[in-house]
Amino acid sequence: MAVSMMQAGEDFLWSLQGISSPFLDSAMTFVSYSVSSGLLWFVMAAVMLCLPRRRAMGMAVVVAVCVSFLMTDVILKPMFDTVRPFEVMDVTTVVPAPDNASFPSGHTASSFAAATAIMLFDRRVGTVSLLYACLVGFSRMYLCMHWPVDVVGGALVGILCTL
C-alpha cells in the first residue's frame, strides 16, 4: 500500500507540472517565499502586538510559529529524513533546492500554526489565514518541494502545535 500511496503522490505532482505556466510559477514562488522563516506570520504578529486588542493574538501567532518550527525542523525532519520530490522526479525547479528533509512541510506547518492561532481569536481573519495556509501547502507541491503527505503532515503538525 505504501508504494501505491507514493505513486499516487508522484502522479498528483506530475499533474501539477501539467498546469505549470510562468504566471503560476511566479505566483506560487511568491506565496511560498512569503512565509519562508515565518516572514508573513511574524509581520502580521508584529502589527497585532502594536494593537492593544490584538496583542494576545499576536503573541499566540509568534509562539505557534516558533513551536511548529522546533517540531518540524529540529525534531521531525531529521527523524524522518525523507527525500524531496525534485530529487527523484525529472523536473526543473523554479526555486532553489532546500537542503533539509521533506517530511513534514515546514512552510505548511508554520502557516497552519499561525492560521489556527488567529482562528482561535477571530474567525473571519482566521478563515482568510487558513485559506492562505492551504495555498501555501499547494504552492509547496506545485513547486515540487514536497509530497502531498508532507503537506498534510505539516498542516496537522501546525494545527496540533497551536492547540
N, C-alpha and C positions, 0 to 999 in steps of 0.2 A: 504494500500500500504506500510506503514512503516513496518508492520510485515513481508511482503514478502521481503522487502529490507534487514531487519535484518536477515531473514532466508537465503537469498542469500549470505550475508556476512559470516554467520556461515558455510554455505555449502562450500564456497570458502576456508575458513580457514581449514575446515576438509580435503579438497582435498590437501592442502599443507602439512598437517600432514601425508598424504599418501605417500608423496615423501621424508619424512624425512630420514636422514641417519647420522651416526656420522660425515662424511665429511661435509655434508651440515650444520649440527648443528654447527660445528666449524667455517666454512666459514661465515655463517650468523651472528654468535656471533661476529666474528672479524669485519665484516662490520658495525654492529650495534654499537659496542663499539668504533670503530674508529672515530665516530662523536659525541660520548657522550660529553656533555658540550661543543660542538663545537670544540672538540680537533683537528681533521684533518684540519678543516677550519681555525682555529686560527694559526696552524703551517704553513699552506700554506700562510696565510696572513703575518705572521712574515717574511717569506722568501721574499715575494713580497715587503714588506716595506723596505727591505735591498737593493732592486734593484731600482735604480732611475726611470727606465722606467716603472716599475710595481707598484710604490708607491701608485698611485691613486686607482688602482685595489685592492691592499691590504687593504687600508682604507675602500673602499666600502664593501669588504667582512666582515671586523670587524663590521662596522655599521649595515649591513644587518643581520648578525647573532645575534647581540645584540638586534636589534629591533624585530626580529622574536621570540627570547626568551621571551621578555617582552610581546609580543602579545599572545603567546601560553601559557606559564607557569604562567604568572601573571594575564592575563585578561581572556582568553578563557577557559582554563581548569577548573578554579574554577567556571566560569559562567555555563558551561555545566555539569560538574561533572558526566561524563559517566563512566560506568564500563568497565573494560578491558576484552578481550575475555577469558583469562585464568581464570577469576573469575566466568564465567558462563558455560564454556565448561570443560569437564572432560579430561584435558590434563596435561601432566607433562612438566613443563617449564625447559629449559636448562640455563636460565639466572635468576638472582634474580628479584623478582617482584617489580616493581616501586610502590611508594605509592601515586602517584597523578592520576588524571583522564586520561581517554583515548583520548578524543577528544579535539583538534587535535593532531596529532603526532608531538611532538617537534623535534625529530630526523629528521623527514622528512622535517619539516618546515625550520629548520636551514640549512639543506642540499640544499633545493631548493632556499633558500635565497642566500646562498653563490654561488651556481652554476649560478643563474641568474645574480648576480653581476659580476661574472667572464665573463659570456657570453656577457655582455654589453661592455666589453673591448677587449675580444679575443674569437672569435667564435670557434676556434679549441680547445683551452683549456676549454672553456665553454661547448662545446659539450661533452667532456670527463667527465667534472664535473656533467653535467646534467644526463648522463648515470649512474654515481656513485650515484647521488641523487635518481634515480629510484631504484637502487639496495638497497639503504638504506631503502626506503619505503617497498620494497619487504621483506627485512630482518625482519622488524618490524612485518609484517604479518606472515611470516614464523615462527617467534619465539612466535607467539600468544600474542604479546603485544598490538597489535592494530587491529581494524576492518578495512576493506577496506575504508570505509568512513572517518576514522581518517587519513589515509594516503593521500587520495585525498584532504581532508580539509587541512592537513598540507602542502601539495605541493602548494595549492592555497594561503594559508597564507604566505608561504615563498616567493613566486613569488611577491605577492602584496606588502609585506613589502619592498622588494627591489625596485620595480618600484615606 
